[in-house]
């Protein structure tokens, strides 16, 4: 009896002890809403490596860009976000931190000793880094430069015609004025559009025009965050943009999107396009674009600066501390040099300078050296709580000016006033 009582007591004690101990934690699953583009697919294929290393599962939900913002916001304003890892476009990099939706990553960097030095400074600035906070870690970039046809520049007949018409040698332009002049020359003499332009109102023409603005030394905002768009440089940029849409671009440019310009360039029906630098390998592809493969090259925008764009990784505040730690572990892994190089070899547009300088990357993609110049020299569209809305305001005025329905000076003034109103909202 004593033995049975002792055994019962022992079993009872063990049971009570077991109930007092915390249950083994469930494996953490990170969930991210991702744009359905090649970059996402590149990372997704590598996720099993991260899970093997850490035991942390990662699930990507892939949708089109147009639906992402609203779907994310619905979660970020809820008591707890379903997505505990965020992919954030630079156009939201003002809105999300201002709303208090993101964890400040600066303490995570300091605690873990994560090295930010390899990241290209322009990308950190684009995504909201200040001396006091770090809302996002760069993920990949889509800065813009000039893709052009080398065979047309080397054509003896075109060289002679250009020399006769201008007194200058036919060469890659160094100023925006020279570029627009060359674009119009190619349309008149080479039987192709001088520029494949994405002048559709909204994001397409707002991004495209920004390259013109930065190329002539213009800006949207000054150091004091006052609007500087309505300036002599801004007017020059808009006049040249409208001139190229009317006289250098393809027919129907005012309704054209990025996809339209890609098809035009790919078919050999355009001399150039102001576009995202990572599009070069798609155009320089014998299977996809046999008409121009081997005949295209990349340069920084004439004038030295183009539009900078990109995505960043963030962590929502309305998630558990455990999932935030797991998300930070993933961000460190996916943006490490090793993983970034592996991504670059699959076509990733890097945000770390050391990846652009990696021997294996340059061997496969020699133009990544020029890509680094494009990214490093890029300037940013205004980043604030209403950046996305301002694309529509600016795009409407650009469309009016390029379509001849408004004088460039009037359109520029209206675009500047619209920016001022949104900044003060």
GIDAUR-V731188 format. One record per backbone hydrogen bond with DSSP energy under -1.0 kcal/mol. NH is the residue of the N-H (numbers start at 0). CO is the residue of the C=O. E is the energy in kcal/mol with one decimal. If there is no record, write none. Layout:
# GIDAUR-V731188
nh: [NH;NH]
co: [CO;CO]
e: [E;E]
This chain:
# GIDAUR-V731188
nh: [4;5;6;7;8;9;10;11;12;13;14;15;16;17;18;19;20;29;31;33;35;36;40;41;42;43;44;45;48;50;51;52;53;54;56;58;60;62;66;67;70;71;72;73;75;76;77;80;84;85;87;89;91;92;95;97;98;99;100;102;104;108;109;110;111;112;113;118;119;122;123;124;125;126;127;128;129;136;138;140;141;143;144;145;146;147;148;149;152;153;158;159;160;161;162;163;164;165;166;178;179;180;181;182;183;184;185;186;187;188;189;192;193;194;195;198;199;204;205;206;207;208;209;212;213;214;215;216;217;221;224;227;230;234;235;236;237;238;239;240;241;242;243;244;245;246;247;248;252;254;255;260;261;262;263;264;265;266;267;268;270;272;274;276;278;279;282;283;284;288;291;292;294;296;298;303;307;310;311;312;313;316;318;323;324;325;326;327;328;329;330;331;332;333;334;335;339;340;341;342;343;344;345;346;347;352;355;356;357;361;362;363;364;367;368;370;371;372;373;374;375;376;377;378;386;389;390;392;393;394;395;396;397;398;399;400;401;402;403;404;405;410;411;412;413;414;415;416;417;418;419;420;421;422;423]
co: [0;1;2;3;4;5;6;7;8;9;10;11;12;13;14;15;16;56;58;60;62;34;36;37;38;39;40;42;45;46;47;48;49;50;27;29;31;33;63;64;66;67;68;69;71;72;74;317;30;313;311;309;88;89;91;93;94;96;95;314;133;104;105;106;107;108;108;115;350;119;119;120;121;122;124;123;132;312;310;348;308;306;274;298;272;296;270;294;148;149;154;155;156;157;158;159;160;161;162;174;175;176;177;178;179;180;181;182;183;184;185;268;247;247;271;252;255;199;201;202;203;204;205;208;209;210;211;213;212;225;221;219;228;230;231;232;233;234;235;236;237;238;239;240;241;242;243;243;249;251;252;256;257;258;259;260;261;262;264;263;192;146;144;142;275;276;278;279;282;284;288;288;291;147;145;300;378;139;87;136;85;100;316;319;320;321;322;323;324;325;326;327;328;329;330;332;335;336;337;338;339;340;342;343;342;117;351;352;354;357;358;359;360;364;365;366;367;368;369;370;371;372;374;305;383;385;386;388;389;390;391;392;393;394;395;396;397;398;400;399;399;406;407;408;409;410;411;412;413;414;415;416;417;418;419]
e: [-3.1;-3.0;-2.6;-2.9;-2.9;-2.5;-2.8;-2.8;-2.9;-2.5;-2.3;-2.6;-2.4;-2.5;-2.1;-1.3;-1.4;-3.5;-2.4;-3.1;-2.3;-1.9;-1.6;-2.4;-1.9;-2.8;-1.7;-1.5;-1.5;-2.2;-2.2;-1.9;-2.3;-2.8;-1.8;-3.3;-2.8;-2.3;-1.3;-1.4;-1.4;-2.6;-2.6;-2.0;-2.5;-1.7;-1.1;-2.2;-1.4;-2.8;-3.1;-1.9;-2.0;-1.2;-2.6;-1.5;-1.8;-1.4;-2.2;-3.1;-2.7;-2.4;-2.4;-2.6;-2.2;-1.5;-1.3;-1.6;-2.6;-1.6;-1.4;-2.5;-1.9;-1.5;-1.7;-2.4;-2.5;-2.1;-3.1;-1.5;-2.7;-2.9;-2.8;-2.9;-2.5;-2.1;-1.7;-2.3;-1.1;-1.3;-2.5;-2.4;-2.3;-2.6;-2.1;-2.3;-2.0;-2.7;-1.9;-1.9;-2.5;-2.2;-2.4;-2.7;-2.3;-1.9;-2.7;-1.9;-1.8;-2.1;-2.6;-2.4;-2.0;-1.4;-3.1;-1.4;-2.0;-2.0;-2.3;-2.3;-2.1;-2.8;-1.5;-2.4;-2.6;-1.9;-1.3;-1.3;-2.6;-2.5;-2.2;-2.5;-1.9;-2.6;-2.3;-2.3;-2.2;-2.7;-2.2;-2.3;-2.8;-2.1;-2.2;-2.3;-2.3;-2.7;-2.1;-2.4;-1.3;-1.7;-1.5;-2.0;-2.3;-2.1;-2.1;-2.7;-2.6;-1.8;-1.3;-2.0;-2.9;-2.1;-2.1;-2.2;-2.2;-1.6;-1.9;-3.3;-1.2;-3.4;-1.4;-2.0;-2.5;-2.0;-2.0;-2.8;-3.1;-2.7;-2.5;-3.3;-2.1;-2.4;-1.7;-2.1;-2.1;-1.9;-2.6;-2.2;-2.0;-2.0;-2.5;-2.3;-1.8;-3.2;-1.8;-1.3;-2.6;-2.6;-1.9;-2.4;-2.5;-2.1;-1.3;-1.7;-2.2;-2.8;-1.1;-1.1;-1.1;-2.5;-2.0;-1.4;-3.2;-2.1;-1.4;-2.1;-2.0;-1.0;-2.0;-2.4;-2.9;-1.7;-1.1;-2.9;-1.5;-2.0;-1.5;-1.7;-3.1;-2.8;-1.9;-1.4;-2.5;-2.2;-1.8;-2.2;-2.8;-1.9;-1.1;-2.4;-1.2;-2.7;-2.7;-2.0;-2.2;-2.2;-2.3;-2.6;-2.2;-1.7;-2.3;-2.4;-2.0;-2.5;-1.6]
